[in-house]
């Protein structure tokens, strides 16, 4: 069945406006790729992408040198520039001819994890099959995969694959910033023999990598009193089904399931004995993250980043107190899920995200961490105005509320006051460089950003 020509033209035009899929968007062109879809500008990007894909850096230098020798060789045939010009042309011809003979024809599979944790290295696995009898030499895999926020720490740089053979390679990458990053389409290029012309093969597709905040399990978040269960929240609902924690035995009662009969005790006592299990509960909690930063501080930070000449352009700039607050929120969420809690509400500033439950404790923390991966500061104060009361009411429905603050002012005091005394357990934490001078409630804990980002146990 033939395709509609108009639809085919529309698909080609859409691909043209999307830009080269193997080109990195970290060159400051992310806005242009996503929002500003100018045909003339996209044509420039396509030309630049093919220029980088076909010619190596030494070849780009020769594009400047060869016209100079060609210009001086026009004046006299006895000039040394003539021999140099002819030698360079022969070198280019030999490199292009041998490169075309040994050009790679590969089938490459890339195994890329969809989610990783900030500051933790991970592996990218490659499976390369050479479809030709000739070997594929001097292969460089994924030259555009490294970003300022994602760098290669270990693994191959160049590799070779024999004719009709298969090889597996591993590259170790490490993310230095949380967020969602665009991974370009895979590119396997060969500069054999003189690394002037590049012959490449595209593989895979454009992917997105979610980098979660650097969280950890807080062992002192739930002090235990010798029991097998963590401390229950103010809202604890019975979990449907039978628990696996053995409680004891009792005599048989009409209506008990025969599957619960303790046969050894029944034989010993000569009467039916039933095994009892401890009833499990699912405790619910909410995490509220403060994202408010005044507009003056936001503008000052932006100007400082733009006009700072002492910092490298490739340095990953972050707001250290806010990153510490996000990391602490991720640590609390991971600890809650590991302790059979269900975090059914996450409030990042004024944005509320609910996570429904089916009655079972949710062991998967990825939806929570996905939301925290894209959290950003805001000049809108969620603790002031009409939205603060609605936020407090929604958080109190969970029973236990963890409030992570970055400031201690009138708005945060009022919001914390609206939560206390309502029958719920409130755990407020202030991430700050110094202890505020004003009076604080006894339950408020102050933690420095360095203590959160350094790791280890926190004084909660």
JOQUIHU-V943511 format. One record per backbone hydrogen bond with DSSP energy under -1.0 kcal/mol. CO is the residue of the C=O (numbers start at 0). NH is the residue of the N-H. If there is no record, write none. Layout:
BEGIN
CO,NH + CO,NH
END
This chain:
BEGIN
3,7 + 4,8 + 5,9 + 6,10 + 7,11 + 8,12 + 9,13 + 10,14 + 11,15 + 12,16 + 13,17 + 19,22 + 20,184 + 28,32 + 29,33 + 30,34 + 30,35 + 34,36 + 35,37 + 37,41 + 38,42 + 39,43 + 40,44 + 41,45 + 42,46 + 43,47 + 44,48 + 45,49 + 46,50 + 47,51 + 48,52 + 49,53 + 50,54 + 53,197 + 55,59 + 56,60 + 57,61 + 58,62 + 60,63 + 60,64 + 61,65 + 64,68 + 65,69 + 66,70 + 67,71 + 68,72 + 71,74 + 78,81 + 79,83 + 80,84 + 81,85 + 82,86 + 83,87 + 84,88 + 85,89 + 86,90 + 87,91 + 88,92 + 89,93 + 90,94 + 91,95 + 92,96 + 93,97 + 94,98 + 95,99 + 96,100 + 97,101 + 104,130 + 106,128 + 108,126 + 110,124 + 113,209 + 115,211 + 116,119 + 121,172 + 123,170 + 124,110 + 125,168 + 126,108 + 127,166 + 128,106 + 131,163 + 135,160 + 138,158 + 139,188 + 141,144 + 148,175 + 149,146 + 150,173 + 153,171 + 158,138 + 160,135 + 161,164 + 164,129 + 166,127 + 168,125 + 170,123 + 171,152 + 171,153 + 172,121 + 173,150 + 174,118 + 178,210 + 180,208 + 182,206 + 185,202 + 186,141 + 187,200 + 188,139 + 189,198 + 190,194 + 195,55 + 198,189 + 200,187 + 202,185 + 206,182 + 208,180 + 209,115 + 210,178 + 211,117 + 212,214 + 217,220 + 234,283 + 236,281 + 244,277 + 247,275 + 249,273 + 252,255 + 256,259 + 257,260 + 259,274 + 260,262 + 261,265 + 262,266 + 263,267 + 264,268 + 265,269 + 271,251 + 272,261 + 273,249 + 275,246 + 275,247 + 279,238 + 281,236 + 282,341 + 284,343 + 285,401 + 286,346 + 287,403 + 288,348 + 290,377 + 293,297 + 294,298 + 295,299 + 296,300 + 297,301 + 298,302 + 299,303 + 300,304 + 301,305 + 302,306 + 311,314 + 318,322 + 319,323 + 320,324 + 321,325 + 322,326 + 323,327 + 324,328 + 325,329 + 326,330 + 327,331 + 328,332 + 329,333 + 330,334 + 331,335 + 332,336 + 333,337 + 334,338 + 335,340 + 336,339 + 341,284 + 341,343 + 343,354 + 344,286 + 345,352 + 346,288 + 347,350 + 350,347 + 352,345 + 364,368 + 365,369 + 366,370 + 367,371 + 368,372 + 371,374 + 377,292 + 385,389 + 386,390 + 387,391 + 388,392 + 389,393 + 390,394 + 391,395 + 394,397 + 395,398 + 398,424 + 399,285 + 400,426 + 401,287 + 402,428 + 403,289 + 404,430 + 408,412 + 409,413 + 410,414 + 411,415 + 412,416 + 413,417 + 415,419 + 424,400 + 426,402 + 427,444 + 428,404 + 429,446 + 440,443 + 444,429 + 446,431 + 447,451 + 448,452 + 449,453 + 457,459
END
